[in-house]
Amino acid sequence: MWCESVSKSACPIVHRVEGLESGLYHHAIEHHKLELVKPGDLRQPLIKAGLNQDFLGEAQVCFVVSGIFQRTRWKYHERTYRYVLTEVGHLGQNFYLAATALGLGVCCIGAFFDDPLNQLLDIDGQEEAALDHRWRDRLVALCQFDQTALRIVGQE
């Protein structure tokens, strides 16, 4: 379920997932592995960026989906923004479908402060910007976030 394409990226912010250290992760495409890019408990900055919605700190993992506009602009020019948002919507649909199939809760959060969330991800908000925010409850699993899933995403 971790996804990075030319136009979007989904970064998990892990709070309580067995086998993973807390922090912000990035999907390393070339090795199909999760890489820890910002270790530590990021619940408070995430809650603050999420308009002080406390449940964000209770989720096992939150995914922040960002749009990478400049990677797409060369091809789609003035339609870039539209196509990036469409792809982010498709990814969001897949989060809901996967979570539902696994019996998990999922919630899309559109209410967040752009700048603090972009800063948490170390992105500029211009060429790449946070567009969507999803959280999972009871996550011993999205794509089975247990030892089985860790092997699926390339972690040993």
Backbone bond lengths (Angstrom), bond angles and torsions (degrees), N, CA, C in turn:
res aa  C-N    CA-C-N  psi(-1)  N-CA   C-N-CA  omega(-1)  CA-C   N-CA-C  phi
1 M - - - 1.441 - - 1.520 110.57 -
2 W 1.317 118.04 -13.88 1.460 118.06 177.05 1.496 106.68 -72.09
3 C 1.275 114.84 134.94 1.445 117.30 -171.50 1.510 110.60 -137.51
4 E 1.285 115.23 129.83 1.448 119.75 167.08 1.507 106.11 -138.77
5 S 1.286 115.00 131.07 1.450 120.59 177.86 1.515 106.65 -131.51
6 V 1.285 115.45 -170.39 1.454 119.85 178.12 1.522 110.61 -59.89
7 S 1.325 118.11 -35.85 1.457 120.11 -170.60 1.524 115.97 -108.27
8 K 1.321 118.72 -7.96 1.463 119.01 -176.83 1.524 111.21 -150.22
9 S 1.321 114.79 162.70 1.446 121.79 177.35 1.526 107.93 -145.09
10 A 1.322 117.86 140.23 1.463 122.16 175.54 1.523 107.97 -117.58
11 C 1.320 116.01 113.68 1.461 121.34 -176.72 1.520 110.19 -106.89
12 P 1.328 117.97 119.83 1.465 119.51 175.71 1.527 111.11 -78.17
13 I 1.329 115.10 134.43 1.457 121.88 169.78 1.518 104.88 -107.79
14 V 1.319 115.24 108.08 1.460 122.99 -170.85 1.522 110.02 -91.53
15 H 1.342 115.26 132.77 1.454 121.22 175.76 1.529 110.56 -110.42
16 R 1.322 116.28 -54.19 1.467 121.32 -177.17 1.523 108.85 -141.80
17 V 1.306 116.62 84.00 1.464 121.46 177.66 1.521 107.00 -127.57
18 E 1.311 115.73 121.70 1.460 121.11 -179.22 1.526 110.41 -56.72
19 G 1.333 115.92 128.37 1.451 121.17 177.38 1.520 114.83 90.61
20 L 1.344 117.28 -4.54 1.462 120.47 178.98 1.525 110.09 -125.44
21 E 1.304 116.05 138.13 1.454 122.27 174.43 1.532 108.72 -71.79
22 S 1.317 117.15 147.07 1.466 120.72 176.91 1.515 110.18 -64.03
23 G 1.330 115.69 142.48 1.454 120.34 176.47 1.514 112.36 146.74
24 L 1.318 115.21 -172.71 1.457 124.06 179.63 1.518 109.42 -93.19
25 Y 1.317 116.17 130.58 1.464 122.22 -179.20 1.519 110.62 -115.76
26 H 1.302 114.49 159.42 1.455 123.60 176.44 1.518 107.43 -134.23
27 H 1.328 116.62 142.12 1.455 120.42 177.81 1.516 109.12 -84.23
28 A 1.337 116.63 114.46 1.467 121.69 177.09 1.521 107.33 -82.57
29 I 1.312 115.74 102.44 1.466 121.56 -173.01 1.519 112.08 -58.88
30 E 1.319 116.98 -45.00 1.463 120.26 -173.52 1.527 113.27 -63.25
31 H 1.345 117.02 -26.82 1.472 120.35 179.41 1.529 112.10 -112.74
32 H 1.324 117.20 -1.84 1.460 123.37 -176.31 1.525 110.54 48.73
33 K 1.342 114.76 52.75 1.464 121.84 179.60 1.513 109.47 -133.66
34 L 1.318 114.83 154.01 1.450 119.73 169.94 1.515 108.83 -82.36
35 E 1.331 116.56 133.83 1.461 121.74 175.99 1.521 108.27 -115.76
36 L 1.315 115.46 130.93 1.455 121.12 175.85 1.523 107.86 -76.55
37 V 1.324 117.05 116.38 1.474 120.07 -178.08 1.514 112.60 -106.07
38 K 1.324 117.64 -21.58 1.464 121.00 178.02 1.529 107.50 -146.08
39 P 1.345 117.32 94.17 1.462 119.68 -178.56 1.527 111.98 -72.35
40 G 1.318 114.60 157.34 1.459 120.20 173.34 1.514 112.90 119.34
41 D 1.316 113.52 172.65 1.454 121.85 179.59 1.528 108.09 -80.68
42 L 1.315 117.27 109.11 1.463 122.58 -176.48 1.529 112.24 -104.76
43 R 1.341 116.45 15.98 1.462 119.08 -176.80 1.528 113.01 -62.01
44 Q 1.319 117.99 -45.85 1.468 118.81 -177.41 1.528 112.96 -65.48
45 P 1.352 119.58 -45.92 1.460 117.68 175.93 1.531 112.38 -62.42
46 L 1.329 117.09 -33.78 1.466 120.75 178.70 1.523 110.86 -67.82
47 I 1.333 117.09 -43.44 1.466 121.74 177.70 1.529 110.06 -61.34
48 K 1.323 116.78 -45.91 1.472 120.15 179.98 1.526 111.10 -62.52
49 A 1.324 117.15 -43.61 1.468 120.25 178.48 1.519 110.72 -65.96
50 G 1.328 117.60 -28.90 1.460 123.44 -179.46 1.515 113.42 -90.55
51 L 1.319 117.10 34.69 1.476 123.06 177.19 1.524 112.18 57.27
52 N 1.327 116.34 37.20 1.465 123.48 176.74 1.525 113.80 59.74
53 Q 1.325 116.08 34.63 1.462 120.79 175.66 1.533 107.71 -84.75
54 D 1.334 115.86 101.97 1.462 121.64 -171.64 1.515 114.79 -59.52
55 F 1.332 117.76 -28.19 1.463 119.29 -177.49 1.527 111.80 -62.22
56 L 1.339 117.95 -20.39 1.463 119.95 177.14 1.528 111.28 -62.98
57 G 1.312 117.04 -29.48 1.460 121.22 177.30 1.517 113.55 -81.72
58 E 1.321 117.06 -11.46 1.463 121.10 179.52 1.523 112.73 -93.40
59 A 1.320 117.10 -18.25 1.464 121.18 -179.22 1.523 110.16 -70.38
60 Q 1.318 116.16 148.65 1.458 120.00 176.42 1.521 111.07 -69.09
61 V 1.327 116.32 -35.74 1.462 120.46 -179.69 1.527 109.13 -151.51
62 C 1.308 115.78 144.34 1.466 122.11 173.31 1.521 106.95 -122.27
63 F 1.294 116.66 139.72 1.458 121.92 175.95 1.524 108.17 -108.23
64 V 1.307 116.45 129.50 1.455 120.78 174.53 1.521 106.58 -109.84
65 V 1.313 115.30 123.09 1.455 121.18 -178.97 1.525 107.68 -100.13
66 S 1.318 114.80 127.61 1.467 119.03 178.73 1.521 109.57 -117.40
67 G 1.316 114.57 151.17 1.456 121.36 175.36 1.520 108.74 -100.84
68 I 1.323 116.18 134.23 1.465 121.74 -179.25 1.527 106.76 -111.07
69 F 1.314 115.30 89.39 1.461 121.47 -169.16 1.520 113.58 -68.35
70 Q 1.310 117.18 -41.67 1.468 119.46 -173.92 1.523 112.91 -67.04
71 R 1.320 118.15 -24.97 1.472 120.11 177.74 1.528 111.92 -70.90
72 T 1.314 116.39 -20.09 1.457 121.16 -176.46 1.532 112.13 -104.81
73 R 1.318 116.35 -25.86 1.466 121.41 -172.75 1.529 113.28 -58.18
74 W 1.318 118.90 -35.70 1.467 121.47 -177.94 1.526 111.74 -59.12
75 K 1.336 116.20 -29.79 1.456 119.77 -176.42 1.529 112.86 -96.53
76 Y 1.340 115.99 -41.34 1.463 119.67 -170.98 1.529 114.06 -105.20
77 H 1.301 117.78 -4.97 1.470 123.74 175.16 1.528 111.67 48.68
78 E 1.334 117.43 -118.13 1.464 120.94 -174.37 1.530 113.34 -69.89
79 R 1.316 118.00 -12.85 1.468 120.83 178.74 1.535 112.69 -92.39
80 T 1.314 116.60 1.13 1.468 121.19 -176.66 1.517 112.27 -53.18
81 Y 1.313 117.24 -53.14 1.455 121.27 -175.49 1.527 110.70 -58.07
82 R 1.319 116.55 -44.59 1.464 121.86 179.79 1.531 110.55 -60.24
83 Y 1.317 117.15 -47.38 1.465 120.55 -176.41 1.521 112.56 -69.29
84 V 1.316 116.66 -37.38 1.471 119.18 177.14 1.527 109.53 -63.31
85 L 1.319 117.79 -45.64 1.468 120.41 179.26 1.529 111.68 -63.44
86 T 1.317 116.95 -37.02 1.470 120.48 177.21 1.522 110.16 -62.75
87 E 1.336 117.40 -45.14 1.472 120.38 179.14 1.522 111.65 -64.14
88 V 1.319 117.23 -38.90 1.459 120.25 177.56 1.531 109.64 -63.34
89 G 1.332 117.16 -39.22 1.464 120.37 175.90 1.519 112.52 -62.49
90 H 1.323 116.89 -40.25 1.469 120.39 177.45 1.524 110.70 -63.62
91 L 1.319 116.60 -42.54 1.461 120.30 178.09 1.526 110.01 -62.03
92 G 1.330 116.48 -42.84 1.465 120.05 178.17 1.511 112.06 -59.46
93 Q 1.305 116.82 -42.08 1.465 120.71 177.08 1.528 110.64 -59.33
94 N 1.319 116.72 -41.02 1.466 120.39 179.23 1.523 112.07 -66.79
95 F 1.332 117.92 -34.55 1.468 120.22 173.78 1.529 109.66 -59.69
96 Y 1.313 116.80 -47.59 1.466 120.76 -179.57 1.524 111.60 -63.52
97 L 1.310 117.55 -43.45 1.468 120.75 -179.84 1.525 111.58 -63.82
98 A 1.339 116.71 -45.04 1.470 120.49 -179.72 1.526 110.79 -65.18
99 A 1.324 117.27 -45.38 1.463 120.61 -179.41 1.522 110.83 -62.94
100 T 1.320 117.03 -43.61 1.459 120.77 179.16 1.527 110.99 -61.81
101 A 1.319 116.88 -43.82 1.468 120.99 179.73 1.523 111.36 -62.26
102 L 1.332 117.29 -30.48 1.458 121.48 -179.26 1.527 112.97 -93.80
103 G 1.330 117.15 1.45 1.458 120.67 -179.94 1.516 113.27 73.13
104 L 1.318 117.54 28.83 1.462 121.82 -178.33 1.513 110.95 -107.05
105 G 1.318 115.78 159.95 1.449 120.79 174.82 1.516 109.97 -89.50
106 V 1.307 115.90 148.48 1.458 121.64 176.62 1.521 107.55 -147.73
107 C 1.309 116.62 146.67 1.453 120.64 179.20 1.521 108.77 -147.88
108 C 1.310 115.94 128.16 1.459 121.57 176.34 1.523 108.13 -85.69
109 I 1.313 116.37 131.56 1.460 121.93 179.33 1.521 108.36 -112.21
110 G 1.288 116.94 116.60 1.459 120.50 175.90 1.514 111.57 -100.49
111 A 1.326 116.71 -9.86 1.455 121.87 -177.72 1.530 109.61 -94.61
112 F 1.303 115.42 98.36 1.461 120.31 175.36 1.513 109.01 -152.90
113 F 1.322 114.86 158.00 1.458 120.74 175.04 1.518 107.67 -81.99
114 D 1.320 116.60 121.75 1.465 120.72 -176.05 1.523 113.26 -57.96
115 D 1.326 116.82 -53.80 1.464 119.68 -172.97 1.532 113.28 -61.71
116 P 1.343 119.45 -48.68 1.469 117.90 178.70 1.534 113.60 -62.01
117 L 1.338 117.31 -36.86 1.463 118.90 179.27 1.529 110.65 -70.37
118 N 1.318 117.41 -42.29 1.469 120.55 175.31 1.526 110.79 -60.17
119 Q 1.333 117.17 -41.36 1.470 120.40 178.81 1.525 111.50 -64.52
120 L 1.326 116.97 -39.46 1.465 120.72 177.88 1.526 110.77 -59.27
121 L 1.344 116.20 -36.18 1.459 121.33 179.83 1.534 112.94 -87.51
122 D 1.320 117.00 -4.72 1.471 121.93 -175.68 1.525 111.67 59.19
123 I 1.340 115.77 44.89 1.469 120.88 174.26 1.526 108.03 -120.63
124 D 1.319 116.88 159.08 1.465 120.62 -169.58 1.528 115.52 -85.39
125 G 1.322 119.47 -13.99 1.450 121.36 -179.68 1.523 113.54 80.56
126 Q 1.316 117.29 -3.43 1.455 122.15 179.76 1.529 110.24 -110.78
127 E 1.337 115.90 -66.82 1.464 120.05 179.65 1.518 111.49 -79.04
128 E 1.321 115.87 -26.32 1.465 122.05 172.94 1.516 106.56 -139.70
129 A 1.335 116.69 133.55 1.459 120.61 -175.85 1.522 110.91 -143.55
130 A 1.335 115.67 144.41 1.459 121.11 174.47 1.521 108.62 -66.48
131 L 1.328 116.39 129.66 1.459 121.44 -177.83 1.514 113.05 -120.05
132 D 1.310 117.49 -20.54 1.454 120.33 -171.37 1.515 107.45 -155.05
133 H 1.314 114.79 156.24 1.445 121.35 -173.37 1.518 106.55 -146.93
134 R 1.295 118.63 121.52 1.462 121.53 -179.06 1.517 109.73 -128.70
135 W 1.305 115.77 144.93 1.452 119.44 177.86 1.514 109.32 -126.81
136 R 1.300 114.24 158.23 1.459 121.95 -179.08 1.520 108.55 -126.06
137 D 1.309 115.03 139.96 1.453 117.66 172.10 1.524 108.50 -100.49
138 R 1.285 116.85 165.15 1.463 125.28 179.67 1.515 112.59 43.90
139 L 1.276 118.58 40.42 1.450 115.71 -172.75 1.509 113.13 -82.93
140 V 1.299 114.27 86.78 1.438 122.86 153.56 1.516 101.07 -92.64
141 A 1.334 117.76 14.08 1.444 115.27 -173.19 1.503 117.49 -172.83
142 L 1.191 124.34 111.01 1.464 124.45 146.95 1.497 99.64 -131.03
143 C 1.269 116.74 125.58 1.455 121.54 -166.51 1.519 107.34 56.75
144 Q 1.309 117.06 37.17 1.450 124.34 -177.02 1.513 111.01 50.76
145 F 1.301 115.81 80.08 1.464 121.98 179.40 1.516 109.33 -77.09
146 D 1.303 116.00 44.86 1.454 120.23 173.11 1.523 106.24 -116.49
147 Q 1.292 118.66 -165.48 1.459 120.15 -176.34 1.524 112.53 -59.75
148 T 1.337 117.68 -32.85 1.456 120.09 177.55 1.514 110.79 -62.96
149 A 1.317 116.28 -46.58 1.465 119.97 -178.53 1.516 111.56 -66.55
150 L 1.315 115.55 -37.31 1.456 117.78 -179.44 1.515 110.37 -60.54
151 R 1.326 116.37 -35.02 1.469 118.63 175.55 1.534 110.18 -68.86
152 I 1.331 116.71 -37.78 1.459 120.23 179.60 1.511 110.61 -59.47
153 V 1.341 118.09 -42.33 1.460 120.32 -178.05 1.524 111.82 -86.16
154 G 1.318 117.92 2.30 1.451 120.20 173.15 1.509 115.27 99.96
155 Q 1.315 117.92 -0.06 1.459 120.20 176.85 1.526 107.81 -81.56
156 E 1.285 116.20 142.20 1.471 119.43 176.93 1.513 109.58 -109.67
